[in-house]
């Protein structure tokens, strides 16, 4: 059954555009993209995963995001350890 047969207008899919307007922290560069180092932004608690070329070509794919997730996790663990040392 064709899409038009369902009463749905034919709309070609041409891709998508990222929209970072929901981010209320000052982490967007002049190009409107988040400024980060391997997913770590300057805003405490704001981390990114799955971006194109975040640290490697496969960063935006399921089989490649693990390395970036590991880096962000290690950053969080180190930050937590520093905070615990300061509190002690």
N, C-alpha and C positions, 0 to 999 in steps of 0.2 A: 504494500500500500504506500503510495507516495505521500509526502508530507502535506501537499496541497489537498489531498483527499480527506484529510482530517480537519479541514477548515483553518489550518495554521498557515499564515503567509510564509512564503519562501524567503528565508533570510540567509545569505551566505555567511559562513563562518570565516572570519578573516584574522582570527587570533585574539589576543587580549593585550591590554596595557596595564602595567602595575600602577596602583594608586596608593601612595603612602600618606594620603591626607589624614588618615586616622591617627597617625603618630603625632602626639602632642609635645614631644621632647625635641629640643633643637639639635637634631642629628641628621637633617637632610642637607645635602650639598647644593651648590648652585644649579646642578642638573636635575634636582628633585629626587635623587636617589639617596638612600641612607649611606652615611659615611661610617665605615666600620673597618675593623681589622679582623678578618676571619670570623665575622659574626659578632664581635664584641664592639658595642657602640660606646660613645662617651657618656651616655645616660645610664646611671646605675640601674641594673635590673632589666635593661632592654637588650636582648640578644636576638640574632637573626640566624635562620637556617634555611637551606634550600635555594639560595640565590644562585643565579648563573655566575659561574667563575668565582664563587666565593673564595675558594682557595685552589680549586682545580677544575678542570673541564667537567667532571662528573658531579660537581657539587649540587646541581639542581635535580639530580636523578636519585631515585630510591637507593640504588646500589652505590652511590657516591656520597650521600649525605652523612654516612656514619663517621667518616674522618672529621668532618666539621663539627658534628655533635660531640665527638670525643674531645676536641679542642675546647669547645665552649664549656663542656662539663669540667674539664681540668681547670679552666679559668675560674669557674664558679667555686670549685673545691678550694683552690688557692685563696680566693677572696674570702671565703668563709673561714679558712684557717687563720688568715691575717686578722679578721675581725674578732675571732675567738682569742687570739694572742693579745690584742689590744684591750679586750674586756677583762683579761685575767690580771 
